[in-house]
Amino acid sequence: MRSIFEDTNVRASLEETKKGGSDTVPFVLWILAFVFIGVTFGVFRWVETRPALTPPPKPANLQDAQQTAEAFAKFNKFVMEENWAEAANMLSTAGLQRLKDQNKTLRESILGEKKDMRVALAEPTVSVDRAPDRVRQDCIYKFDDGTYIIVPLFLVIENDKLSIDAWAEL
């Protein structure tokens, strides 16, 4: 005859075999853990080696001295290199219309009587006049013969970029 204790022992051993489950479950769980670690490491390496995104350009602002100085320097560089096509690309619509009305090229309009001479130096002066809608900067254009002219350039915002609007007294 069996005792109660023997019966509970048998029952407990049967339950243990039921709870043990399959022998492949721990193996599958270890494989999933290693795959998870590998994928995590791969994503980490991908993020680390990926080049940083370039920040969007700053919106054009006439009150930003660095932006206006860069725009004037770029225009003066084109004038000095005699790259008048690129300089004309920096003009606003009103500036292009002014050239059309004068029936002159940009070189003839800016340099006037000295249009046939080569500009040896094109630099901004220290005089800057800022208004809410435009910035005025006097630029000195020195020629090969040592003569120079001072041209006031006016910068405005047009189509979300800085453009040269005028180059004479308004």
Backbone torsions as a table, in degrees:
resi	resn	phi	psi	omega
1	MET	NA	141.8	-177.1
2	ARG	-94.7	147.5	177.8
3	SER	-93.7	169.4	179.2
4	ILE	-62.8	-35.2	-178.0
5	PHE	-67.8	-38.6	178.1
6	GLU	-65.7	-41.2	179.7
7	ASP	-62.5	-42.2	177.9
8	THR	-68.8	-32.9	176.9
9	ASN	-66.0	-41.9	178.5
10	VAL	-64.8	-44.2	179.6
11	ARG	-62.3	-41.9	179.5
12	ALA	-64.6	-40.6	179.1
13	SER	-68.0	-36.2	176.3
14	LEU	-65.2	-40.4	178.9
15	GLU	-66.8	-35.6	178.4
16	GLU	-64.7	-39.3	178.5
17	THR	-68.6	-34.2	176.9
18	LYS	-68.7	-41.9	-177.9
19	LYS	-70.8	-29.1	-176.8
20	GLY	-59.7	-31.2	177.5
21	GLY	64.3	-153.4	-176.8
22	SER	-82.1	151.5	177.5
23	ASP	-78.4	-15.6	-177.1
24	THR	-86.0	-16.3	-178.4
25	VAL	-60.8	-48.7	177.9
26	PRO	-61.3	-36.9	178.8
27	PHE	-63.5	-44.4	178.6
28	VAL	-64.5	-40.6	178.9
29	LEU	-64.5	-38.9	176.6
30	TRP	-65.0	-40.6	178.5
31	ILE	-63.4	-44.5	178.2
32	LEU	-61.7	-39.0	178.5
33	ALA	-63.6	-44.0	179.1
34	PHE	-66.5	-38.1	176.6
35	VAL	-63.6	-43.5	178.4
36	PHE	-60.3	-45.6	178.9
37	ILE	-63.5	-42.0	179.3
38	GLY	-63.7	-44.4	179.3
39	VAL	-65.3	-40.6	178.2
40	THR	-61.9	-44.2	178.2
41	PHE	-64.2	-39.6	178.2
42	GLY	-63.3	-42.4	177.8
43	VAL	-65.2	-41.5	177.6
44	PHE	-60.1	-46.7	179.9
45	ARG	-64.5	-38.5	-179.9
46	TRP	-64.1	-42.9	179.8
47	VAL	-67.6	-40.0	-178.4
48	GLU	-67.2	-38.8	-175.6
49	THR	-88.7	-11.4	-179.7
50	ARG	-71.5	134.6	179.6
51	PRO	-65.9	149.1	-179.0
52	ALA	-68.2	148.2	177.5
53	LEU	-69.9	140.7	176.4
54	THR	-77.1	134.3	-179.6
55	PRO	-69.9	150.8	178.2
56	PRO	-65.3	150.8	179.8
57	PRO	-64.2	151.7	178.4
58	LYS	-67.3	144.7	175.3
59	PRO	-65.5	146.2	-179.4
60	ALA	-60.5	132.7	-177.1
61	ASN	-143.3	121.1	-179.8
62	LEU	-72.9	-18.6	-179.6
63	GLN	-86.4	-8.3	178.0
64	ASP	-85.1	109.5	-175.6
65	ALA	-63.0	-34.0	-179.3
66	GLN	-67.6	-43.8	179.4
67	GLN	-63.2	-44.6	-178.5
68	THR	-68.2	-38.8	178.8
69	ALA	-63.5	-40.4	177.8
70	GLU	-64.4	-40.2	-179.8
71	ALA	-65.5	-44.7	178.2
72	PHE	-65.0	-40.9	179.8
73	ALA	-64.0	-39.9	178.3
74	LYS	-63.3	-45.2	179.6
75	PHE	-63.5	-45.0	-179.9
76	ASN	-64.2	-33.1	176.8
77	LYS	-64.5	-43.4	177.8
78	PHE	-62.3	-40.2	179.3
79	VAL	-64.3	-44.8	-178.1
80	MET	-66.3	-36.9	179.0
81	GLU	-82.8	0.2	-177.4
82	GLU	57.7	36.7	175.9
83	ASN	-97.5	73.4	-172.5
84	TRP	-71.3	-25.2	177.9
85	ALA	-67.0	-44.7	177.8
86	GLU	-67.8	-36.9	177.5
87	ALA	-63.4	-39.1	178.9
88	ALA	-67.7	-28.2	176.9
89	ASN	-67.7	-20.7	179.1
90	MET	-86.4	-2.9	-178.2
91	LEU	-80.0	149.8	175.3
92	SER	-79.4	173.7	178.1
93	THR	-63.0	-39.8	178.6
94	ALA	-65.6	-36.7	177.7
95	GLY	-66.1	-41.4	176.9
96	LEU	-65.3	-38.5	177.4
97	GLN	-65.1	-38.4	178.2
98	ARG	-61.6	-41.5	176.6
99	LEU	-63.2	-41.5	179.9
100	LYS	-64.5	-41.7	179.8
101	ASP	-66.2	-37.6	179.2
102	GLN	-75.7	-18.2	-176.8
103	ASN	58.2	44.7	179.9
104	LYS	-131.2	163.3	171.5
105	THR	-82.8	167.7	178.6
106	LEU	-62.8	-39.8	179.3
107	ARG	-61.4	-46.0	-179.7
108	GLU	-65.8	-37.8	-176.6
109	SER	-72.0	-41.1	-178.0
110	ILE	-78.1	-47.5	-173.0
111	LEU	-86.4	-17.3	176.6
112	GLY	60.9	-122.9	-177.0
113	GLU	-66.1	-22.7	-176.7
114	LYS	-96.1	26.1	-175.6
115	LYS	-64.8	-22.9	-178.7
116	ASP	-90.9	-4.0	-177.6
117	MET	-93.7	154.9	179.9
118	ARG	-88.9	133.7	178.5
119	VAL	-82.3	116.3	-179.0
120	ALA	-87.2	-30.0	-178.1
121	LEU	-145.2	131.3	177.6
122	ALA	-131.3	105.5	-175.5
123	GLU	-133.5	147.4	174.1
124	PRO	-77.2	150.4	173.9
125	THR	-91.6	-179.2	-178.2
126	VAL	-81.1	-10.4	-177.2
127	SER	-80.1	118.1	177.9
128	VAL	-131.8	131.2	177.6
129	ASP	-121.6	117.1	-178.0
130	ARG	-105.5	130.9	172.2
131	ALA	-124.3	164.5	-178.8
132	PRO	-60.4	-30.8	-175.6
133	ASP	-108.0	-4.2	180.0
134	ARG	-161.3	159.7	176.4
135	VAL	-126.4	132.9	178.6
136	ARG	-109.4	130.2	178.8
137	GLN	-134.3	124.9	174.9
138	ASP	-81.0	133.6	179.3
139	CYS	-122.4	139.8	180.0
140	ILE	-103.3	129.6	176.8
141	TYR	-113.7	111.3	-179.0
142	LYS	-100.5	135.4	-175.8
143	PHE	-101.3	171.5	-178.0
144	ASP	-61.9	-30.0	-177.9
145	ASP	-83.1	1.9	177.7
146	GLY	96.1	-11.7	177.6
147	THR	-78.3	163.3	-179.6
148	TYR	-149.0	161.5	172.6
149	ILE	-133.5	153.0	175.3
150	ILE	-111.6	121.9	-176.9
151	VAL	-116.0	121.8	174.5
152	PRO	-79.7	126.3	177.3
153	LEU	-109.1	139.9	179.9
154	PHE	-115.2	129.5	-177.3
155	LEU	-111.5	134.4	177.4
156	VAL	-133.3	169.3	173.8
157	ILE	-99.3	125.1	177.4
158	GLU	-140.5	128.0	-178.2
159	ASN	54.3	44.2	178.0
160	ASP	60.0	27.9	172.7
161	LYS	-142.5	157.1	179.8
162	LEU	-80.1	130.6	-176.6
163	SER	-133.3	147.8	174.8
164	ILE	-78.7	122.2	-175.8
165	ASP	-98.1	-38.8	-177.8
166	ALA	-149.9	163.3	-178.9
167	TRP	-141.2	30.6	176.5
168	ALA	-151.7	170.6	179.6
169	GLU	-63.2	135.7	177.9
170	LEU	-97.2	NA	NA
